[in-house]
Amino acid sequence: MLMKKIKTVTALFFSPTYTTKKCVVAIAKGVAEGLAAEYRECNITTPLQRRQTPEYGPGDLVVFGVPVYIGRVPNLFRDYFASIKGNGAVGVPVVVYGNRAYDDALIELRDIMQGNGFQCMAAGAFIGEHSFSYTLGGGRPDATDLQKATAFGEEIAGRLLAGAEPYPAAGPRQEGQSCGESAPQVGAEPPRQLQVPGNPYPYTFFDARSGKGKSIDLRKVKPETDPEKCTNCGYCAMLCPMGAIDPDNCSEIPGKCIRCCACVKLCRPKAKYFADETYLEHKAILEEKFTEPRREPEIFW
Ligand SMILES: Cc1cc2nc3c(=O)[nH]c(=O)nc-3n(C[C@H](O)[C@H](O)[C@H](O)COP(=O)(O)O)c2cc1C
């Protein structure tokens, strides 16, 4: 029976502001406890943490979580995520989003995992405080979310103990196929695979619009630094997933910013902030349109 082979349960996460980490850790601990397996964490958020690429095997179960960015898996890290080999490990794709929508992110993460040797068992979409805001999804995941996450993990363990088999990993990538996508099915039975919401490849980005209905582009926007508050401690530079902040002068951001808000939310003296008008308008629109209704975690088997 498969579950006998699972010795290690890993919480694997990319999580600049820690909401994804909280959900993934709760799920993975629920599985590990249920299976009496060893529990591990693997944080792949910063360049230092991504210097190595984790690799798994048949004795592993990996709960892999990423935040939803513009309706997708964080785009700039997609190739890195797709290079993490499952080698037959059981996989649980999880996305965490800021109470708007997860669009194609979960199907994309499922495809990335099953395309690189993970046998997906179940998937989840959870809610975290929106990176841009303190009120949109404010304080989430909360205690109820985390209870649901732990219960999800326990149910995965229960099903494995009862002999449930995960869905098979996809075959090797084909010529011209983007990494991890489901193989095209021409006149063949589609393979048995975990069904999750979203459009199959080619996935689409959320088309964010301004109040006047114009498509907005935040790619050049970077946070400002309040010189009165910044102590130049280097913490923001250490946390930045892009390694974009100069560690010797934290108010300088020579690298590319993905607006993950790790530096804004985790700076202890609160020295970093966004002042760009388009960014602030987008944040206000998101808060106005998506704070209600409260979205709830979803689980797929
Ligand atoms: C650039 C960017 C784009 C985002 N796009 C979406 C989105 O399309 N839908 C949504 O509901 N939340 C979106 N969010 C919010 C995050 O998915 C959410 O806050 C998540 O909990 C952050 O995870 P973390 O705490 O692990 O960084 C976005 C956040 C950022 C930084």
The ligand as a Tripos MOL2 file, in Angstrom:
@<TRIPOS>MOLECULE
LIG
   31    33     1     0     0
SMALL
NO_CHARGES

@<TRIPOS>ATOM
      1 C1          1.6420   41.1150   -7.4130 C.3       1 LIG1
      2 C2          0.4880   40.5190   -6.6610 C.ar      1 LIG1
      3 C3         -0.6240   40.0730   -7.3520 C.ar      1 LIG1
      4 C4         -1.7020   39.4990   -6.6570 C.ar      1 LIG1
      5 N1         -2.7600   39.0080   -7.3640 N.ar      1 LIG1
      6 C5         -3.8260   38.4790   -6.7050 C.ar      1 LIG1
      7 C6         -4.9410   37.9710   -7.4190 C.ar      1 LIG1
      8 O1         -4.9630   37.8860   -8.6430 O.2       1 LIG1
      9 N2         -6.0080   37.5310   -6.7090 N.ar      1 LIG1
     10 C7         -6.0530   37.5940   -5.3340 C.ar      1 LIG1
     11 O2         -7.0740   37.2640   -4.7480 O.2       1 LIG1
     12 N3         -4.9590   38.0060   -4.6240 N.ar      1 LIG1
     13 C8         -3.8550   38.4320   -5.2770 C.ar      1 LIG1
     14 N4         -2.7500   38.8620   -4.5810 N.ar      1 LIG1
     15 C9         -2.7320   38.6990   -3.1160 C.3       1 LIG1
     16 C10        -1.9510   37.4670   -2.6690 C.3       1 LIG1
     17 O3         -2.2800   36.3470   -3.4410 O.3       1 LIG1
     18 C11        -2.2760   37.1600   -1.1990 C.3       1 LIG1
     19 O4         -2.1460   38.3000   -0.4220 O.3       1 LIG1
     20 C12        -1.4210   36.0810   -0.6130 C.3       1 LIG1
     21 O5         -2.0200   35.7330    0.6140 O.3       1 LIG1
     22 C13         0.0330   36.5070   -0.3730 C.3       1 LIG1
     23 O6          0.7860   35.3900    0.0330 O.3       1 LIG1
     24 P1          2.0880   35.4920    0.9530 P.3       1 LIG1
     25 O7          1.6400   36.0150    2.3000 O.co2     1 LIG1
     26 O8          2.5420   34.0890    1.0640 O.co2     1 LIG1
     27 O9          3.0420   36.4190    0.3160 O.co2     1 LIG1
     28 C14        -1.6560   39.4060   -5.2400 C.ar      1 LIG1
     29 C15        -0.5190   39.8600   -4.5540 C.ar      1 LIG1
     30 C16         0.5410   40.4000   -5.2490 C.ar      1 LIG1
     31 C17         1.7620   40.8310   -4.4990 C.3       1 LIG1
@<TRIPOS>BOND
     1     1     2 1
     2     2     3 ar
     3     2    30 ar
     4     3     4 ar
     5     4     5 ar
     6     4    28 ar
     7     5     6 ar
     8     6     7 ar
     9     6    13 1
    10     7     8 2
    11     7     9 ar
    12     9    10 ar
    13    10    11 2
    14    10    12 ar
    15    12    13 ar
    16    13    14 ar
    17    14    15 1
    18    14    28 ar
    19    15    16 1
    20    16    17 1
    21    16    18 1
    22    18    19 1
    23    18    20 1
    24    20    21 1
    25    20    22 1
    26    22    23 1
    27    23    24 1
    28    24    25 2
    29    24    26 1
    30    24    27 1
    31    28    29 ar
    32    29    30 ar
    33    30    31 1
@<TRIPOS>SUBSTRUCTURE
     1 LIG1         1 GROUP 0 **** ****
